[in-house]
Amino acid sequence: MKAIKLLALSLASTAILSFTPVSKKIIVIDAGHGGNDLGANKNGILEKDLVLKIAQEIKKANDKDGKYEIVLTRDNDIYATLSERTAQINKLNPEMVISLHVNSTPEADTPKSGHEIFVQSNAESKSLAEKLSKKLGECNIKEQNLHILKNSKSPALLVELGYINNTQEREYLNSSDGQREIAQKFADFINEN
């Protein structure tokens, strides 16, 4: 009788545990700027809006059965200081942090184009940047002393997604198709790590 009860208890425990969700490792996507901090802008198109839409698309594109959970530092048009963002990031202790931005130059229109990735001064951040560069298309990778990079305890990248004052890139970044394509590249990169 005891053996049957133990077997039943064992089977019940196994059934319950098999339905217990496994906690996924966290990746933080930081959509730069927000609220009254517009970021770069051109012709009424704002950096803060572009990076938020792309961050939301990355979250959607992420493989739900993958090993990572995407956490956004903001999922609407709010402003948080850089210190508040890095405190939030460090509290989550993610596997990696990707801060999204859009580039600009002083002139009204620029022929400059392409991505740039800024990294921390450690091998892990640089390695992640090289892998991401292969997904986005080869781009400049530079070590930079930026707040998110300097103060994040986790491996972090700051990615400039293109130039807002380059007409072709602005139109692509502002299009639904462009945002989905960029997001899919990030989701593929994330799930390959």
C-alpha positions in Angstrom: 0.0 0.0 0.0 2.8 2.4 0.9 4.5 1.6 -2.4 1.4 2.5 -4.4 1.0 5.8 -2.4 4.7 6.6 -3.1 4.3 5.8 -6.8 1.2 7.9 -7.0 2.9 10.8 -5.2 5.9 10.4 -7.4 3.8 10.5 -10.6 1.8 13.5 -9.3 5.0 15.4 -8.4 6.4 14.7 -11.9 3.2 15.9 -13.5 3.2 19.1 -11.5 6.9 19.8 -12.1 6.6 19.2 -15.8 4.1 22.1 -16.0 6.2 24.4 -13.8 7.6 27.2 -16.0 11.3 27.3 -16.3 12.6 30.8 -15.7 14.3 32.2 -18.7 17.5 34.2 -18.7 16.9 37.9 -19.3 18.1 40.2 -22.1 17.4 43.9 -21.6 16.6 46.1 -24.5 17.0 49.8 -23.7 15.1 52.1 -26.0 17.0 55.3 -25.7 15.6 58.7 -24.8 11.8 59.0 -24.2 9.4 61.5 -22.7 10.7 65.0 -23.0 14.1 63.7 -24.3 13.4 63.4 -28.0 16.8 62.3 -29.1 17.8 63.1 -32.8 14.9 64.3 -35.0 14.3 65.1 -38.6 11.1 66.1 -40.4 8.9 65.3 -37.3 10.4 61.8 -37.0 11.9 61.4 -33.5 14.6 59.0 -32.4 12.7 58.2 -29.1 9.8 56.9 -31.2 11.8 54.9 -33.7 13.9 53.1 -31.0 10.8 52.3 -28.9 9.0 50.8 -31.9 12.0 48.7 -32.8 12.4 47.6 -29.1 8.8 46.5 -29.0 9.3 44.6 -32.3 12.3 42.8 -30.9 10.2 41.7 -27.9 7.6 40.4 -30.3 10.1 38.8 -32.7 11.9 37.0 -29.9 11.3 33.3 -30.0 8.8 32.7 -27.2 10.2 29.1 -26.8 13.7 30.5 -26.8 16.0 30.6 -23.8 15.7 34.3 -23.2 13.1 36.7 -21.9 13.2 40.2 -23.3 12.7 43.0 -20.8 12.3 46.6 -22.1 13.6 49.5 -20.0 10.6 51.4 -21.3 7.5 50.1 -23.2 5.9 53.5 -23.7 6.9 57.2 -24.1 8.3 57.8 -20.7 11.6 59.4 -19.5 13.9 57.7 -17.1 17.3 59.1 -16.2 20.4 57.1 -17.3 21.1 56.4 -13.6 17.5 55.0 -13.2 17.9 52.8 -16.3 21.3 51.4 -15.2 19.9 50.8 -11.7 17.0 48.9 -13.2 19.4 46.9 -15.5 21.7 46.0 -12.7 18.8 44.9 -10.5 17.7 42.5 -13.2 21.3 41.2 -13.7 20.6 40.2 -17.4 22.7 38.1 -19.7 23.2 41.2 -21.9 22.0 44.7 -22.5 21.4 46.3 -25.9 20.7 50.1 -25.9 19.1 51.3 -29.1 19.8 54.7 -30.6 19.6 56.5 -34.0 22.6 58.5 -35.2 22.7 62.0 -36.6 25.3 64.5 -38.0 25.4 68.3 -37.8 24.4 68.8 -41.4 20.8 68.9 -42.6 21.3 65.8 -44.8 24.1 63.3 -44.7 25.4 60.7 -47.1 26.7 58.8 -44.1 24.9 55.5 -43.5 25.1 52.3 -41.5 25.2 51.0 -38.0 27.7 51.7 -35.3 28.1 49.6 -32.2 29.7 50.9 -29.0 31.1 48.5 -26.5 32.4 48.2 -23.0 36.1 47.7 -22.4 35.8 43.9 -22.0 36.2 40.9 -24.3 32.6 39.7 -23.8 31.0 43.0 -25.0 33.4 43.1 -27.9 32.6 39.5 -28.9 28.9 40.2 -28.7 29.4 43.3 -30.9 31.2 41.2 -33.6 28.4 38.6 -33.7 25.7 41.4 -33.9 27.7 43.1 -36.6 27.4 40.0 -38.8 23.6 40.0 -38.4 23.2 43.8 -39.0 25.8 44.1 -41.7 29.5 44.8 -41.0 29.8 48.1 -39.1 32.2 50.1 -36.9 32.7 48.8 -33.5 34.2 51.2 -31.0 34.9 51.2 -27.3 33.1 54.2 -25.8 32.8 55.6 -22.3 29.0 56.0 -22.4 26.8 55.9 -19.2 24.9 52.6 -20.0 28.2 50.9 -21.0 30.2 52.2 -18.1 27.6 51.5 -15.4 26.0 48.2 -16.6 27.5 45.3 -14.7 26.3 43.0 -17.5 27.8 42.8 -20.9 26.3 45.8 -22.8 26.2 47.2 -26.3 24.9 50.6 -27.5 23.8 50.3 -31.1 23.2 53.3 -33.5 20.7 51.9 -36.0 21.3 54.3 -38.8 21.3 58.1 -39.5 18.0 60.0 -39.1 19.3 62.7 -41.4 20.0 60.2 -44.2 16.7 60.2 -46.2 16.9 56.5 -47.2 17.8 55.3 -43.7 15.2 57.5 -42.0 12.4 56.2 -44.3 13.5 52.6 -43.6 13.7 53.1 -39.8 10.3 54.7 -39.9 8.6 52.0 -41.9 6.8 49.0 -40.3 8.7 46.6 -42.6 12.1 48.2 -41.7 11.3 48.0 -38.0 10.3 44.3 -38.2 13.3 43.4 -40.3 15.7 45.1 -37.9 13.9 43.5 -34.9 14.2 40.0 -36.5 17.9 40.5 -36.9 18.2 41.3 -33.2 16.0 38.4 -32.2 18.1 36.0 -34.3 21.3 37.3 -32.7 19.8 37.0 -29.2 18.6 33.4 -29.7 21.9 32.3 -31.2 23.9 33.3 -28.1 
